[in-house]
Amino acid sequence: MEKKALKQRILESSLELFQKNGYHGVTVEQIVEKANTSKGGFYHYFKSKDELLYEIHDVFISYVIKKAQETYDEYETPILRLCGMLHSFIKVFDVYNPYITVFYQESAYLQAAYKEVINEKRDQYRKLIERVIKEGQERGDFRREVPANIATMSIIGMINWSYKWYKRDGPLSIEQIGDVFRDLIVHSIATEEGLTEASEQNQLLGKKEIVSEK
């Protein structure tokens, strides 16, 4: 338990320092000092700052993949599978907001070996979404004229960019933002049959108005 606590402490300390000073503006010594540990404690978990930056990404991409697979296994229709995946994907920008912000700001500094592993995981997630869209096209839930690969990349790109503007203390909660994203995406790729199912399952805004909580 203590070991897990130390690793988490190192991660959180590095996130705070990276956000404030940038990746190259932070030394292992500074991370160790802020985490209240030793260099031995740091190197027990991470071979280098590079591996630490990789771990920051791995934490949230692993979460997204796990939740997406759970959603796929839980639901039987492409509409509900996609809506569930969108929910967990959007949610990650709240749950792991500091991780995502630091990674996107500093990822250019990663070594090629780490980038390769990251790209493999990202492909794993992309393929799962694309699979759901293709299954929905075969079932008649999603429009066949919209290429599944382009639809997939558009979805990922649109939601990924929210790290630039989403604020936990902003006017809309992550759930409200998720409602809007889900409605936009489903309306853009679903057939009339798919929209009917989404509406019946309360996955669309309908006449609901998104009102600021602040």
C-alpha positions in Angstrom: 0.0 0.0 0.0 2.8 2.4 0.9 4.6 1.6 -2.4 1.5 2.5 -4.4 1.1 5.7 -2.4 4.7 6.7 -3.2 4.3 6.1 -6.9 1.1 8.2 -7.0 2.8 10.9 -5.0 5.7 11.0 -7.5 3.2 11.2 -10.4 1.1 14.0 -8.8 4.2 16.0 -7.8 5.6 15.8 -11.4 2.3 16.8 -12.9 2.2 19.9 -10.7 5.8 20.8 -11.6 5.4 20.1 -15.3 2.3 22.3 -15.5 4.1 25.1 -13.8 7.6 24.9 -15.3 7.4 22.7 -18.4 9.0 19.3 -18.9 12.6 20.6 -19.5 12.2 23.1 -16.6 11.9 20.3 -14.0 14.7 18.0 -12.7 14.4 14.7 -11.0 15.8 16.3 -7.9 12.9 18.8 -7.8 10.3 15.9 -8.3 12.0 14.0 -5.5 11.9 16.9 -3.2 8.3 17.8 -3.8 7.2 14.1 -3.5 9.2 13.9 -0.2 11.1 10.8 -1.3 14.6 9.9 -2.4 16.2 9.4 -5.8 16.1 5.7 -5.0 12.4 5.9 -4.5 12.0 7.7 -7.8 14.2 5.2 -9.8 12.4 2.3 -8.2 9.4 3.2 -10.2 10.7 5.2 -13.2 13.9 4.7 -15.1 13.9 8.3 -16.3 11.8 11.4 -16.7 10.8 10.0 -20.1 9.3 6.9 -18.6 7.5 9.2 -16.1 6.0 11.2 -19.0 5.0 7.9 -20.7 3.3 6.7 -17.5 1.3 10.0 -17.3 -0.2 9.1 -20.7 -0.6 5.4 -20.0 -2.7 6.2 -16.9 -5.5 7.9 -18.9 -5.3 5.9 -22.2 -5.6 2.7 -20.2 -8.6 4.1 -18.4 -10.3 5.0 -21.7 -9.6 1.6 -23.3 -10.8 -0.3 -20.2 -14.0 1.7 -20.0 -14.6 1.4 -23.8 -14.2 -2.4 -23.6 -16.5 -2.6 -20.6 -19.1 -0.6 -22.5 -18.8 -2.8 -25.6 -19.3 -5.9 -23.5 -22.2 -4.4 -21.5 -24.5 -3.3 -24.3 -25.8 -5.1 -27.4 -26.5 -2.4 -29.9 -24.1 -0.1 -31.7 -26.0 3.0 -30.6 -25.8 2.3 -26.9 -22.2 1.1 -27.3 -21.1 4.3 -29.0 -23.0 6.5 -26.6 -21.4 4.7 -23.6 -18.0 5.0 -25.1 -18.5 8.7 -25.7 -19.6 9.1 -22.1 -16.4 7.6 -20.7 -14.2 9.3 -23.3 -15.5 12.7 -22.4 -15.4 11.9 -18.7 -11.6 11.3 -18.8 -11.0 15.0 -19.4 -12.3 15.6 -16.0 -11.0 12.6 -14.1 -7.5 12.9 -15.5 -7.4 16.6 -16.5 -3.9 17.3 -15.3 -2.5 14.2 -16.9 -3.9 15.0 -20.3 -2.9 18.7 -20.2 0.7 17.8 -19.3 1.0 15.0 -21.8 -0.3 17.0 -24.8 1.9 20.0 -23.9 5.0 17.9 -23.4 4.6 14.8 -25.6 7.0 16.0 -28.3 9.9 15.3 -25.9 9.1 11.6 -25.6 11.6 9.1 -27.0 10.6 7.1 -30.1 10.2 3.8 -28.2 7.6 5.3 -25.9 5.8 7.0 -28.7 5.5 3.6 -30.5 3.8 2.0 -27.5 1.5 5.0 -27.1 0.5 4.9 -30.7 -0.3 1.2 -30.4 -2.7 1.9 -27.5 -4.3 4.8 -29.4 -4.8 2.5 -32.4 -6.4 0.0 -30.1 -8.9 2.5 -28.9 -9.5 3.9 -32.4 -10.2 0.5 -33.8 -12.7 -0.3 -31.1 -14.7 2.9 -31.9 -14.4 2.2 -35.7 -15.6 -1.4 -35.1 -18.8 -0.1 -33.4 -19.5 2.4 -36.2 -19.0 -0.3 -38.8 -21.3 -2.7 -36.9 -23.9 0.1 -36.7 -23.6 0.7 -40.5 -24.2 -3.0 -41.1 -27.2 -3.0 -38.8 -28.7 0.2 -40.3 -28.1 2.4 -37.3 -25.3 4.6 -38.8 -25.2 6.2 -42.2 -23.2 4.0 -44.7 -22.2 7.0 -46.8 -20.1 8.4 -44.0 -16.7 6.4 -44.0 -16.3 4.7 -40.6 -12.6 5.7 -40.4 -13.2 9.3 -41.0 -16.2 9.4 -38.6 -13.9 7.8 -36.0 -11.1 10.2 -36.4 -13.5 13.1 -36.4 -15.0 12.0 -33.1 -11.6 11.5 -31.4 -10.2 14.7 -32.7 -13.2 16.8 -31.6 -13.3 15.4 -28.1 -9.5 15.4 -27.7 -9.4 19.1 -28.3 -11.6 19.8 -25.3 -8.5 19.6 -23.1 -7.7 23.1 -24.5 -10.8 24.7 -23.2 -12.5 22.5 -20.5 -12.3 23.9 -17.0 -13.6 22.1 -13.9 -14.8 25.4 -12.6 -16.3 26.5 -15.9 -20.0 27.2 -16.6 -20.9 23.7 -17.7 -20.2 20.4 -16.0 -18.4 17.6 -17.8 -21.8 15.7 -17.9 -23.5 18.6 -19.6 -20.6 18.9 -22.1 -20.9 15.2 -22.7 -24.6 15.5 -23.4 -23.9 18.1 -26.1 -21.0 16.1 -27.7 -23.1 12.9 -27.7 -26.1 14.7 -29.3 -23.9 16.3 -32.0 -22.1 13.1 -32.9 -25.1 10.8 -32.9 -27.1 13.3 -35.1 -24.2 13.5 -37.5 -23.8 9.8 -38.2 -27.1 8.1 -37.2 -29.9 7.0 -39.6 -33.5 7.6 -38.7 -33.6 4.2 -37.1 -30.5 4.9 -35.1 -31.9 8.3 -34.0 -35.1 6.7 -32.9 -33.2 4.2 -30.6 -31.0 6.9 -29.2 -34.0 9.1 -28.4 -35.9 6.2 -26.8 -32.8 5.4 -24.7 -32.5 9.1 -23.6 -29.2 9.6 -25.3 -30.1 12.8 -27.1 -30.8 16.3 -25.8 -34.3 16.4 -27.3 -35.9 19.6 -26.0 -33.6 19.6 -22.9 -31.8 22.9 -22.6 -28.2 23.0 -21.4 -28.2 25.5 -18.6 -25.0 26.8 -16.9 -24.7 25.6 -13.3 -22.5 28.7 -12.4 
